Every structure is written in C-alpha cells, then in structure tokens.
C-alpha cells in the first residue's frame, strides 16, 4: 500500500488524511469518507484499487476520529454542516477543483449535503459524482439507536485481542474481512487510555450529534436538490437504509431524473466494507463509466 499521511488545518482544526497518488497518469481525484465512528483507514482497499486505476484518493479522518483533532465545542462541531465546512476547506487547500465522492454511512451524508450546496456552495461546484455506501436521506430510527448504544459508550479492554473481538462482533454486518483486515481495522482504530487499557479511537461526544441535531440525517431536501450521478450501494441486510427508503430515492431527486443507480450488495448489512473485488468494481466501474465518451 502506497500512501502518505498528511495533516491540514481546516475550520480551525487539525485534520488528518491519507493521500494515495495515482499509478501512471492521473485520471481524476476521489474523496473517500468513512462512517460515524470509524477512520479513513477503512478506505485502504478502495484507495489502493482506485489509485491502481489512475485516481488520486484522499481519505480523511473526520474531526474527533482517528488522528484528527477533537472538537473543542462538540455541540456545534459534531454535525453535518461543520463536517461540510471541513471538507470544503480541505479540497480548497489541496487545490482539488473536481472530485468523485465515495461516502460510507456518515461520509455519504457529508457528500450529500456538500453536493447540494445548501451549506457550502463551493462544494457543489467541486463534487461531480456521489457514491452513497449504505446511506440515505432518511435513516431507520431503530438502527440509529443501536449505533448510539455502542458508539456513545466505547468500551475499554485490557488487551488488543479483546478489542479486536469487540470490533469483529460490532462490525459483523460489514461482511467478509480477512484476519489481516480485521487486525488492521483494530490497529488503526485504537487509542491507549491513561490506565493502559485500549479503546476505539474516537471522541465519545460524536454521538451527541443525534441529540443536539436530531434531524441532521433527515436530508431529503439536500437529496432532492442533487444534480449529479449517484450510486446507491445498499447492504442487502441493512437495518439503517430500509428497502422502502431506497425505493423512495428512486422516485425523487436524482432518481426522478435518471441519475441514480441502485445496487443491493449481498452478504452484508450496514455497511459494505468496500474491501472485496465485487464491491470495489461496483465503485470503480461507476466512476469510470462517467469518464467514458
């Protein structure tokens, strides 16, 4: 895997990202944004796959996650509007004029509100396509409660083996991961506590978004305003993106304009890990078709 680890100050916060340079001549840029309590390293397989096809890939850690700085004002900073501001400043500083956006769960919501232009008009001009990996303009409340329960109170363990076992159980709906991939997920998602125990590497306050901004993920107006090609990947067993919501997406916004492709991804729930050939080809195939004459 060939990438550089970088940091930039965006919206007054230090943001970490990995930068995967293309193999051969550049064909464009992809921004790959992770889910709620995850990090940009979840996108390693996708970034390696796309960079081998000539795309530069940027994989940020959202504020409060991974190696990025934590919020000093969690109530105002852990929300989609602030995440979109960070994304806009990141693209501007990197000189990225146009990009394809791939977002898992929360990362898809950031892409949606960014591409709508409601929060950050400059993002609308720069995002040319959108992949929603098990994300929709409306999420099932029961699944949100499930996520709040495990993410809002991150457990602590004495050993890395115990932490890996927790991740394997919590993220079983991701589908197939090799033992090596589970180990990397654990090692890129850990922080050592003052007492020596290990815990997931994010600020527990991130789930306050659901209390302080209860409708932050109810974003139909943003979705309806999208004027770009969209690929929806829905885990066939997803409890977050219901099939009836996906059907509604096909009738509204990009769906009503023939700009939506929707695919149910087998053998996973929320959310496909984007780590196996079939899933990787869905993403790269979508982006490469947009480049065809």
DRENDO-732247 format. One record per residue (C-alpha): x, y, z. Coordinates in steps of 0.05 Angstrom, whole numbers, plus 5000, padded with zeros to 4 digits. Each point is the difference from the previous one (the first is absolute). Last residue first. Example, Ala and Ser with C-alpha at 12.3 -4.5 7.8 and 13.67 -1.06 7.14 Angstrom:
% residues 2
527349795143 497349315013 
END
This chain:
% residues 293
465651894518 501549585063 501950385063 493449875034 500849274985 506650025038 496850255063 494549475000 504949444983 504750225055 494549965052 496849354978 506849704987 502150115072 493749645024 501249394956 507549995016 499350005076 501650585047 494450504994 497949835072 492649974983 496350365056 495449865033 497849324976 504249504962 499849364958 497250324937 500650734978 493450294975 501450474942 496750674983 502050444942 497150715003 500550544947 493649844963 496950675019 494949725050 505549605033 504550615005 494750345044 494249545014 497049354974 506149565007 501450305069 493049765021 501949294981 506450065042 495850235058 495349414991 506149545001 502150275068 506750345008 502149905073 498149275011 504249774941 499249274981 500850104924 505450525013 497950594958 504850314950 496950634970 503750294940 498450734985 501150414937 499450755010 494850545010 498249895073 494450455026 495449425020 505649715042 501150655038 492550095011 499649275023 505250105055 497449685063 507049845026 500750645041 492949955025 501949905074 505550524999 501950065074 497749295017 502449614939 506350424995 501549815072 502649354968 506750354987 501050115075 503349325007 506150304965 503249484956 505449465000 496549385027 502749815068 506349695030 501949935074 506450295027 496950415057 500850654961 496549704940 503449724938 496550174935 497749524947 496850034931 505949894953 502349385038 493049715002 498550104926 506949734985 498749365040 493249914968 503250084931 505349495015 494949505025 496350104934 493650414998 493449744974 493750395015 499650695031 494149735041 505149695048 502150695021 498249975074 502149275007 506750044964 501350675033 499049715070 504549414984 505350494976 499550385065 500949355040 506249824960 502750705010 500049875074 497350305064 493750264969 496050645000 493050084973 497650594958 493650295031 496850424946 502149534945 496749365025 493350305022 499850564950 500849504943 494149585025 495750625009 501650224929 498149304976 493250065033 499150694970 500749754929 503750524959 497350524952 504050354945 503649344987 506649675017 502249294988 506050214958 497650624965 504550114939 499650724974 502350324936 502950674978 501450325067 503750664989 494550504983 495549755055 505850055048 500650754986 492750105021 501549765071 493949905043 494349964949 504749804943 496449344988 506749664987 502550145070 493549785034 500349354961 507549895009 499550105075 494249515001 504249494962 505650075050 495049885055 498449324969 505949854954 501650564953 503249994931 500750684967 502750124930 504150624994 500850674965 504050625018 504749675049 505350525019 501849635064 498450625041 493350084966 498249275007 501550005075 496350665011 493849724967 500449355039 500850365066 494050444984 496049374982 501849705067 497650635034 493249974965 499549255013 500650055075 505349885054 502750715001 494450395034 498449545058 507249745004 503250695013 507449855008 499349454948 505249454997 506150054954 500849504944 504149375010 494149525003 493450355013 497850645034 500350414935 499049524942 506049594979 501150154926 501249524942 502450354937 500849574937 503850194937 497349594943 504049614948 497049315003 505149765052 497850605041 492949754998 501549305028 504950275052 494950515023 494549485003 504249535041 502450555047 493150315010 499249785072 506450395012 495850634997 497549875070 493749725033 494850235050 495150324950 502149714933 505950154954 501250494944 503349834933 501750614958 501749794929 504450404953 500949964925 503249584946 507350125019 505349674956 503349395030 498449725069 496050545034 502250315067 496549785063 499650565051 498149795071 496450525042 500750345067 496350635019 502650525048 494350465019 498850744987 495049894944 505349574965 507349985022 503549474958 503449335017 502949464955 501649265000 502849784933 497649404961 502649384967 497149335021 
END
